[in-house]
Structures are given as C-alpha cells and as structure tokens.
C-alpha cells in the first residue's frame, strides 16, 4: 500500500510495497507501441489532482496532468508548464512564474494563468473536502477566502495570461516546490462558484489535463488504459509509447506475467525473490533507485489503547525490525550485480529519508543527539507498560482501569511484507501482554477508514508505506501538524507544532534544519508513527523497454518522456 504525501507546507499520500498490463510491448495492428504496467493494488478511480489520495491513483495524475515544475530522476526541479524557474523575492514572500504559451488541455481549451489561480482557489474554498487544503494556506488572502466573505483569493495575481505571482503571508522553505509541483486543472471544465465544490468532486473520475496522455478507459478490478493526448506538443524523440495500460495483477503471478510478455514493467518492487529472479532472466532488466519512503505503522493517538504514549513506545520497542530487514530483504538467488545492491535498512525515525537537510538522520548515516532510538528490547517494553499502570492479568493480557490492552490492527490484503511482519508482531506483542486483533481489508478501505473521524474508534494501528513528493522536510508538517488532514494518527502536540511551523516558515536552510531536527526528536518521543523499514525500489522490466530513468521523487509515471519500447 502506498500513501503519497503531498507537500502541504504551511503530499499520494505518493505510500512502497512491491507494486506490482492485454497487449504488451509488442505492436498492435494499428502499429501502436504499448507499455503494460502491472499493479497489485486497485486504483480507486479518484483521478483528480484536487482529490486523489492513493499513490496508485497518483500514477494516473502523473500521466494526465502537469504542474508548473517537475522533479527529475536526480530530484532537481525543472520547468514543466512554466517556461523557466520562478523568481523569488529577497524576503521570500513573492514567487513569480512565467508560463509556456500554446499549451492546451486535452479538451482543446487553452492553458493560461487563470487555470493556475483556479486550481489554488478551489483548494482554498470553504466547501472543499479533499486533503490538500493546507497547500494554499500560506497565500495572502487565504483566511479571508476560506473563512470570510472575500470573493477572490487575493494573494494570487495574474497580470497577464502567462504570468502568475504568488504573494505569501510569510516565507516558506518549500514555496517553490509546493506551488510549482501542484498539478493544474482547467478552469473551463466546471462552472466554479465559491462554496460549491461538490460538483467538482463528483466528477473526479473525469480527468482533463495538459499532460502527454489522456484516460481512455478504467475498470476498478482490471485497471486503466491511456492514449496520447493529441493536443500535447510532442517533440521528436519524446514519448515514444503510444498507449499505456496499468493492469491489475495478482502479486503472486506478476513476475510470471512479466516473463510471459503479458507485462512490460513491474515498478517500485521491493520483494527480494522477484528482484533476484528477474536479475537472472536474460530477457529481463532490473534497475534500482533510492526511495523517498518508509514502510511504517500509524498509531491512533486519539482513541483506544494506543492513545497512551506508553503503549505506543512499548509496541515500538517490541518490534524486531533488524531481524525483519535482515530476513525479508535477503536475496536467495540473484545476479552478482544485484546482490551488491542492498534493498532495505532500519530507519532511525519516521521522516523523509531523502530530505536534503536531515535525511542522513533517518538512515542513520548521521547521529542526531537526543533522538530516542527504538532498538528491540522486550524487557524495556514490559517496564514501560508496568510504569504506566498496565498490569498483567490472569489471562496474560495487560489491563488498566478495567480496560484490556487490545490493539486493533488494520491491514491491507495482498501485501507480501505483512506475511512476515504480522507473525512477528503477534509473537513479540503477546510476550509483553498485548492482545492483537487483526482486520484485513482492501487497500482503499484502509485509506477511507483511517481518514474518517467517524471511524476513529475502529482501529488502533494501520500499516502503509509512504512516498514523499519532494526533498524538503515540510512533508512532516503534513502528517504531524495538529488537525492537518493528512495527520491520520491525530497526534496533537504544541511543542511539535511550533517546531514544524518554525521549520517551514523561513527561507534559511540552516534555520529550517535546526527546527526540523527538534521536531524529529519530539516526534520520535511521541511515536505517532513508527518506521519499520526503508528501501531501495527496483523496476523489473522487459528488455524491449529502454530509457526508463527513475529516482526518489520521479517514479515511472513521471518518467515516460524518454521511455522507448521495441
């Protein structure tokens, strides 16, 4: 399960678990070049950049929409709908984008600065119910528009059709990336009226973008098909693939489907057995990249037994992460080259592992003084619970004030890592007196449950994998700040909030690093999320495919420009 974290600064949820369409790379009768991509999880069909949540839906967004800027495989920002990088004022409060001319949406309407303003205005609307409401929150006039009677989001100027000027209430360390990478929607697709965004939300399965591809068909149980957007300005040598099929494929059969030629690509895979087998197949290729994500547990900090910080800390100490990583990510058979390419590691803290400022603390390459590190220690876990008043009952389950120490574990089906993790959890957690109740549901149900306040009493822990959209630490504001829509743990802590805010609202990298380091220390003490593993991800693909270059924040669906297929 992948949750994409959209940089909301002031995000799918992009969640990496072995992702895993029917013509393959062979040419069809019409001589179209088709790329078939396997996915082991269903897309929800929410294909709007304003409302999507899942990283699987995010692939659709990447193919259809564009932002003003785009990350490349080296995690560098480059112009996309913008014709050049933006100009930032000396005080960091004004960001000016110059836009490309001649760009059209797939319905033939012209792309202008008005579309940019419209996109951010909808995100600022008081009736907007998606998860990106914090993206525009630092734009001047946001509060007046969101909470007041203002008829316009005044902090965005459009002096002409191809200039957009953002005026910010305060500097933002991630202003360029947050504003620049937001996919842009057409202001002509819907008749927008303040306070009436429901009709836009209802049509989230009807994407119209400026990107190289457009949606041709979608079936939740089977997948989606994309064809070239005939309104896109294709350059010679780019976008060689005419048709893309994202095919729902069972995790247990996806490698055999790749070998048979029914799939051309299995992206972002972390299963060592599949990676190893693919590396030994003369007809397949393997490439890897460092992921901007972690597999992690999210703890319910608002309800049930895990609302107790002591319980969360004890559960963390009672997880043998080192053993899991050593066993799950160990190659049995693989090529010599791939064997050198280590897959997994144990993160020190739940944070963006490719953050350009503090990522080394996450991976353990650099030590952060004061950081609580949860090394496997059952005795320490027991003592924490004892000190917090959780005593062992006659049945071996701890209790406090008449409440049993029960944790309700919500997991997604068809996730290979969980086949190893869950038996580990059951064994070690039972040893410290925890009653584990597991519920296995489909991926989209996990997301809908943890995001719904009305269901907050129905779970204690969930498991997902996160992938971040940038290399700036403001992703943390999204998942940790009080009442942020992506704060699914529902942690509320004033000290943490203050450090997150200070880390965000500055244009100084040195100052930002200082405050985000403090936030890391506080977050690990509170442990609303607990990282299980970090990884490299591996693309497994046919030798018919070439030119696929991916990186931490540039996955396959963002890298189609240079992909070629025989």
N, C-alpha and C positions, 0 to 999 in steps of 0.2 A: 504494500500500500504506500503510495507516495502522496505526500502532502506538500503542496507548493507554497512556500512562504513568500508572499508578495511584500515587497518593502513598503511599509505603510508609514514609516518615519514619523512622524510627529504628532508581502507576498510576495503553487498552486501550491493555498497551502501547498511549489513545484515542488512532498512526501516522497529509499531505493531498495527495492526488494527483488530484484530479479524480474524485471519487466519481461515481461515476456510478452497476406495476407492472403477460381482464385488464381488468377494468373500471377505468376511470379515475375522474375526479371526477364523472362522470355518475352518476345514481342508478340502482340496480338495481331489479329487480321488487319487492323487499321494501322499497324506499324507503330503503335504507341509503346513507349517504354514505361513499364510498370514496376514500381517498387512495392513489395508486400512486406509489411512490418507486423511482427507478432506482439501481442499484449496479453498477459494472463489475467488482466482485470478489465471489467466493463467500464466504458465511458458512460457518464450519466446523461449526456445529451445537453448539458448546460454549456453552450458554445459561445457565450457572450463574455468579452473581457471585463464586463462590469459585474458579472455574477458568478463566474466559474470558481470552483474550489479545488477540484481534483487535478492532480498533475496529468492524468490521462486525458481529461478534457483540455488541459493546458497545451497538449500537443496539437490539438485542433486549432486553438487560438494562435499558436506559433505559425501554423501553415497559412492561416487566412488573414491575420491582422499584422499590422506593423506599428511600432512606436516611432517616435522621432529619432531615437537612438537604439542601438542594438549591441549586445555583447558578442565578441568573437571568441574563438577557442582559447585565446590567451587571456581571457577575462578583461579585455580592453573594450571600452565603449567607442562606437563608431557611428557616424550619421546613417540614418535609415530614411525616414520621411524628412528629416532635417537635411539641408544641403551642406551643412558644416557643423562643427561642435558649437555649443551655445556660448554666449558671452555672459560671464558672471561679474556683477559689480564688486567693487573693492570691499564693501561691507557685507557681501554675501547674501543680500536681500533681494536682488533683482537678477533674474535669469532670462536671457533673450534668445529665442530660437528663430532662425531663418529657415523657411521650409522650401522643399522642392516644388517646382512648378510642373504642371502637366500630369500629375498623378490622379488616377481615378479609382473609385471604388468598383467592386465587381458588378454593380448595377448600372455603371456608366456615369454616376454623379461625380462631380469634380471635388477633389480634396483641397480644402483651404484651412486657414487658421480658425475659421468658425467651428470646424469639426473638433479641433483640439479643445477649444473653450467649452463646447457642448459636452465632451467626454468628462471633463473635470467638474462641470456644473452638475451633471447627473449624479456623480459620486458625492456631491455636496448637498444634494436635495434632502429635505427633511423626511420624505417618504421612501427614500432609498433603503432597501433591506439587505443588500449584499454585504460583503466583508471587506470592502475597500474604502469605507467611509473616512478612514484616517489618512488616506493618501493625499487629499487636498486640504487637510485640516490646518496646515500652516500657511495657507494662501490668505492674503489680506481679504477681508470681507467674508470669510468663510462663516464665522459665527453669525453675522448679520443675515446671511443667506440661509443657513441651516436652522437657526433658532429665532430669527426675526422676520420682518416684513420686507426685507430687501428683495427686489425683483430681479437682481442681477448679481453674479459673483464678480465683484468689482476689482478683485486682485489680479484678474487676467485681462490684459489689453490685447486687442488685435488691430493695430494701426493700419494694416493692410491685409490682403488675402494671404500673404506669405510671411507674416511676422507675428510671433506670439511672445508677449512679455509677461512673465510671472513676477508679481510683487509678493514677497514673503513677509510674514509678521516678525520673523526672526531668522537668523542664518540657520541652515541645515547642512550637516556634514555630507548628506546624501542627496542634496537638492537636484543635482544634475541627473543622477541615475534614477531617482524616484519619479521625477517629472518626465524625464526623457524616455524611459522604457515602458511607460504605460501605453498599452495598445489603444489606438484611436478608432472611435466609431463614427459613423456618418450621422450628421445632424439632420439629414433628409430621410433617413429610414423610418423615423417615427415623428409624429407631431408632439414634440415635448412641451409640457406645461408644468410649471413648478407645483409640487405636491401630488403629481400624478405619474409616478414611475412604474406603476403596476403593469401597465400595458407593455412597457419595455421589457420588464422581467418575464412576462408571459411569452414573449417572442424570443427568448434566449436561445432557442434551438434553430433560429434562422439567421445565421451569421452573414454579414456583408462587410468585407474588409478590403484593404488595398494590397494585400499580400499576393504572392505568386500563385496561390492555389485557392480554389473555392470548393465548398462541400457539394458533392453530387448526391450522395445517399448515406443514410445512417440507420442501423438496426442495433439496438442495445445489446442483443445477445450475440450478434455476429461481428459488428464493427462499423467502419465508415470508409467511404471512397471519396477521393478528391481528384479533381481535374484542374488543369491550368486555368488561371483567371485570364481570359482573353483581353481584359482591359489593362493588364500589367505590362509595363515596358521592359520586355525581356531583352537582355544584351547577349551578343554572340558568346557561346561557350558557357553560359549560365543556365541553371535549371533545366538540365538535360532530361530529367524524369518528367514524363507527361502525366502519369497517373500514379497516385499513392493510395494503397489500401492498408488500413490499420485493421488487422484481423484478430478477433478474439480467439485465442488459442490456449488450450489447457496446458498448464505448466509442465505436466508430465510428458507431453508429446511435442512441445515446441522445438526441441533440438532435432528430433527425428523429422519433423516437418521442414526444418531448415535444410537438413541433409538431403531430403527428397526433392528440394526445389520448390516446395509449396510456400515457403517463406524466404525472403531475401535478407532479412535483418531481425535480430533479436537485440534490442538496445538495452543499455544500462543493466546488464546482468551481473549478479554477484554470486551466483552458485558455482562453486569451485569445480564440481563434477562436470557441469555443462561447459564451462570455460576450458577445462582440461581436455575434454573430448573434442571440442571444436578446434583446439590448437593442434591436435594430431591428425585432423582431417585435411587431406591435400586439396579438397575443393572448397574449404572454408578459410576465412581470415578472422583474426582477433585483434582488437585494438583496445587500449585502456586509457582512462583519464581519472584524475583525482576528483572525487565527488564533493559537492558543496552540501553534504547532507549527513545525517546520522540516523541509524535505527534507534528508536527511543521509546520509553514508557512515558505516558502522560498521566499524572496523578490528579484525581479530583480533589481540589483543595477547598471546595465549598460544601461538600456533603459526604456523609458516611465516615467510615473509619479513617480514610486517607486524608480527611480534613485535619487530622492530628499530624503535625510536623514530625513528631517522634516516630509514628508509624511509617511515614514516607522514608525517613532516614534508615530505619531498621530494615525495611524492604530492600533499600539500596545496598546496604552492607551484606545482605543475604543473597546476593546475585554474584555468581562466579563468572564474571564477564571474560576474564582471561582464559578460562577453560573453554568457554563457548567460542571465542575468536580462534583459539588455537586448533579446535577440532572442526568447526564449521567451515573455516576458510583455508583448510589444509588440502592441497592437491593430492589426489591419489595418482592419477596418470595425467601427464601434461608435457608439452614440449619444454625443452630446456630453457627457452627464452621466456615462456610464460611462468615457469616455476620461479624465476628470479623476480617476477612482478607480483609482489605481495598484495593480497586483496584487502585484508581487514586489520584494524587496530582498535585498541581500547581508548575511547576519548576520556579526557580528564573532566570535561564539563559539557553541558548542553549549550552549544553555541555554534555559530557558523565556522566550520573548520577551515575554510579558505579565506576567511576575513584577512584583508591585507594588513590590519593593525594588530589583532590579537589572536589570529588563527593558530599561531605556534603554541599558545597556551592550551588550546583544545587538543591538539595532537600530542602534547607532552614534550615537544621539541624545546620548549622553554618553560621554566618553572615560574608560577605566579605565587608569590608569597601570600600566605593567608588563605589559600584555596583549600577547602575541605575536599579530600580525595577519598572516594568510597572503594577501598580495597576489600576484597571478600573476607568477612570476619563474622562468623555466626555468633561467637560469644559476645562481641560488641553489640550486635543486633539485639540479642536477648537482653543485655544490660540496659540498652536504651529503652526497650519496652518496659522492663521492670521499673526503671526510674520514673517512667511516665504513668505508672499505675496499671499497666496491663499485666495481670497475673494469670498464670496457667491454671485452667480449670481441670476437673476430673477427667474430661474427655481429651485433654491435651491441647485444647484451643484456649487461647488467652481471652480474657474478658475484662471489662472495666465498666463500673457503674451499671452492671446488668446487660451490657452490650457485648456480644461476641465479636472477636477480631476477624470479621469476614471481609474479604475483598472480592469485588465483582469485576472480573477481567473480561473486557470486551475486545474480541479479536476478529480479524478478517480471515475468511476462508482462503485456501489456496495460496498460502504464504510459506514457502519452504523453511525459512529461518525459524518460524514458530514451532515446527515439528521437533526441533532440537531445544528451543528455549522453554517451551511450556513444561515438559517433564523436569527440566532443571528447576523452574520456579516451584512446581508442586513439591519437589523433594526438599529444597532448602527452606522454603517458606513454612512448610509443615513442621520442620525441625525447630523453628522459632515460635511455633504456636499460632500460625495463621491458617484460616480456613479459606481456601481458594475456590471460587465459583466461576467457572469459565462459560462464556457465551460466544459462540462462533456464528457470525452473520456475514453477509456480503459487504464488500468494501464501502459501497455508497451508504449502507445503513450505519456503519461505524461513524462516518462523517456526519450524517444527519443527526445521529444520537448525541454525539459529544458537542455539537454546535447548538443544540436545542436546550434552552434553560428549563423548559418544562420536563425534560428527561434527565435532569442533573442528578436525581436520586437513583437512577437505573444503572449506574456504573461507578466503579472505583478507579479503574485503570484501563487505559487503552494503549494499543501498540500501533505505531505507524513509522514511516520513515519520512524525513523532511528533506527537501532540496531547496536551497535558497537561490534567489534570482540575481543576486549581486555579490560583491565582495566587501560591502560596507556593513558595519555592525548594527545598523538600525533595524535589521531583521528581528533583533531581540526585542525592540520596542513593540513589535507586532505581537509576539507570543507571550510577553511577560508584563506589559504595562496594564495596570488596573482597568478593567472594563473594555479593553481593546477587543474587537470582535473575534480576532484570532487567538485570544488568550483562553484556550479551551480548558486549561487547568483551573482557571478562575482564581489564580493567585492574586492577592491584594496585599501590597506591602509598600508603605510610604517611602522607606529608605531606598528600596529597589526602584520605585517610580522616579524618585529625584535623580538618582544616578543615570538612569536611562534617558531622562529628559535632558540632563546636562551633557551627556554624550552625544545626543542628537543635535541640540540647538547651539552649535558652534561651527565655525569654519576652520578651526585649528585642529589638525590631525593629532597633535601631541595632547591637547586638552581632551579630545574625544577618546583617545586611548586610555587616558587616566581614569575617566569616569566609567567607561565600559569595563575596565578591569575591576573597578569596585563593584560594578553591577554583577560581574561574573562570580565574584566571591560571595556576594549576598544570595545570588540565585542558587549556587551550589549548596549553601547552608539551608535554604528553604526547600530545595529539591522538588519543585513542582513538576519538573520533567527530569528523567534520568536517562542519560545516553548509554546504550548497550554496545554499539559498535560504530565505527566509521569505516569507510571503504574506498577503494577504487572501484570504478564501474567498467565493465567490459562490453564492447559492442561485438556481437558474433554475427558474421555476415558472409554471404556468398562471394566468391572471387569474381563474380560478374559485376560486383559493386566496387566502385573506387571513388576517391575524393571525399570520403566522409571524415571530417575533422571535427571532433567534439572536445569540450572542456568542461570545467566545473559549472559554469553558468551558460553554456552553449551546448544544448543537447541535440539529438539527431534532428528533431523537428525545426530547429533553428539553424541548421547547417546544410539545408538542401541545395543552396545555390551552387555548390561545387560538386555535388554528387553526380556520378555518371554510372550508367548501367548498360551492359552489353546485351 
